Amino acid sequence: MFTPSDWSAIGLTLKLATLTTLILLVLGTPLAWHLARTRAWWKAPLSAIVALPIVLPPTVIGFYLLVALGPKGVIGQWMLSLGLDTLPFTFSGLVVASVFYSLPFVVQPIQNAFESLDQRLLEAASTLRAHPLDVFFSVALPLARSGLLTATILGFAHTIGEFGVVLMIGGNIPDKTRVVSVQIYDHVEAMEYAQAHQLAALMLVFSFTILFMMYLINSRSHFMQKS
Amino acid sequence: MNNLHTRFHLTLKTFSLALDLHLPATGISAIFGVSGCGKTTFLRCIAGLEKAAQGYCAIGNTVWQDSSRHLFLSAHQREVGYVFQESCLFPHLSVKQNLHYGLRRSSKHPNANVLAPIIELLGIEHLLDRMPAKLSGGEKQRVAIARALAVIPRVLLMDEPLAALDLARRQEILPYLARLPHELQIPIVYVTHSPQEVTQLADYLVVLEAGQLKAAGRLEETLTNLESPLAVSRQASSIIQAHVSGHEAHYHLTLASFSGGVLSLPYQQQRTVGTPLRLRIYARDVSLSLQKPQQTSILNILHATIAGMIHDGEGRTMVRLRLGDSALLAHISYKSACELGLQVGMAVFAQIKATAIL
């Protein structure tokens, strides 16, 4: 029922979402920890920057990334000077753009989980000879696991659902940057409604399923903590 | 030696703490005061949890903090055991894992031999495989004490460990707490706002008021110190350390001797001669007389000297008596004090209506 180019788009989408989510968990967790605990003046501006993708049209993010990463942009020039290719219209460029685009959806649930941690548990760990990094890995992370799960699911789902940023920075190159959302757009443009329908339904079912599972798991873990 | 020397200065939003204290190397030192007097903050300063605190903190020859040399060891570098008011067990770890958490981090060669006596001491053997959420409040607190001891601390800090528990749970834990000083050769600093816990547990007493030291010294002395708010409260009491010196089986009485004389107590058949006793006598249960009362039903009448006196301006007079090495408080009416012409230095007879064995 799916054409080979449909399958390629699905594979590319899953690869993009997985990579983006992994990178975001590695970068976003320390960022969330910092935002949750700092009282410095930069907390508000930094939080605002992290939250920007929630309100900005994806085209705006895509546009500025395109300008910055392109051969005439600051980052593009720097990459060229290192002998690297520029990022626009490559899969790597898509990953970089997705990391920015999905940042708040990963950082905020983790930050919320860190902020609601019982401060005294962290202090208890330090009186039990755990140094700060040890406290983070042995107490803070395990206790924030439901926040981490929410962040993983939202980051993954949100990356799968992106369209505007992909078009701006990745274009529409088969097997390289043509993800499912773009493929659907192409089908509609070509009046292939049946094929568009199949992919669209797949997205709908997939998104519903993982969100449903997320809420199910989170309400269960709350229930278990109470009992 | 494990003497604790602390000198802290810390200004917080609601009050400022300024203390210079030496605490004994063994036994329970109770830090007593009303809520908000700074006693928990003081404990946190010792543990290194208050990073803004200035001053000095040392145990024996080990200096943990000396602001004049810009020395400040973080909490994880200080050899303390800390018991929080609400146990603060790690909810994602089993009881056993909670115990191992500190043990693993405090010694290079952790072994079960360290834990066995601690588990035994607190009676938590049967709880080891449970999760904290499945424990009662009293059990949680016993595990928390065991967890703090598993790091082999040089000082045990306890922040109102009974405050979050109901009366029955407190009674369950008190015997375990009372055993601690006999089993541990380290200072135990015990923060509380309960006069009951002070009289039952403490060997040394520190009274704080608004971040300042009000009184400090041996329990028997400080409890009866007329400067201390404890001595003038309605619940004021004295502690006498005595030992069983004989039994009068036909009267169902046990005799307890101390440097100030002999007291008759309700029969303590199971306690052999020589057993130490900690006796609590409420100040309101002590009355005074200039001559030895004749033909009275009160058994315990002891010779005493008036060491101090204050009037509360509301009709009550607090009298501090000296009996041998011991001190005894008597709360009498101001009128009686005037009519008897009581003065410091006078010899009187103290009649004791009731004595409790703690």
HADDOCK unambig.tbl for C-alpha pairs under 7 A between the chains (distance, minus, plus):
assign (segid A and resid 120 and name CA) (segid B and resid 88 and name CA) 6.75 0.50 0.50
assign (segid A and resid 121 and name CA) (segid B and resid 88 and name CA) 5.65 0.50 0.50
assign (segid A and resid 121 and name CA) (segid B and resid 90 and name CA) 6.76 0.50 0.50
assign (segid A and resid 124 and name CA) (segid B and resid 88 and name CA) 6.83 0.50 0.50
assign (segid A and resid 126 and name CA) (segid B and resid 75 and name CA) 5.75 0.50 0.50
assign (segid A and resid 126 and name CA) (segid B and resid 76 and name CA) 4.74 0.50 0.50
assign (segid A and resid 127 and name CA) (segid B and resid 75 and name CA) 5.51 0.50 0.50
assign (segid A and resid 127 and name CA) (segid B and resid 76 and name CA) 5.25 0.50 0.50
assign (segid A and resid 127 and name CA) (segid B and resid 80 and name CA) 6.68 0.50 0.50
assign (segid A and resid 127 and name CA) (segid B and resid 81 and name CA) 6.64 0.50 0.50
assign (segid A and resid 127 and name CA) (segid B and resid 82 and name CA) 6.39 0.50 0.50
assign (segid A and resid 128 and name CA) (segid B and resid 76 and name CA) 6.48 0.50 0.50
assign (segid A and resid 128 and name CA) (segid B and resid 102 and name CA) 4.50 0.50 0.50
assign (segid A and resid 128 and name CA) (segid B and resid 151 and name CA) 6.76 0.50 0.50
assign (segid A and resid 129 and name CA) (segid B and resid 76 and name CA) 4.01 0.50 0.50
assign (segid A and resid 129 and name CA) (segid B and resid 77 and name CA) 6.38 0.50 0.50
assign (segid A and resid 129 and name CA) (segid B and resid 102 and name CA) 6.28 0.50 0.50
assign (segid A and resid 129 and name CA) (segid B and resid 105 and name CA) 5.78 0.50 0.50
assign (segid A and resid 129 and name CA) (segid B and resid 106 and name CA) 6.10 0.50 0.50
assign (segid A and resid 130 and name CA) (segid B and resid 76 and name CA) 5.64 0.50 0.50
assign (segid A and resid 130 and name CA) (segid B and resid 105 and name CA) 6.62 0.50 0.50
assign (segid A and resid 131 and name CA) (segid B and resid 76 and name CA) 5.83 0.50 0.50
assign (segid A and resid 143 and name CA) (segid B and resid 92 and name CA) 6.91 0.50 0.50
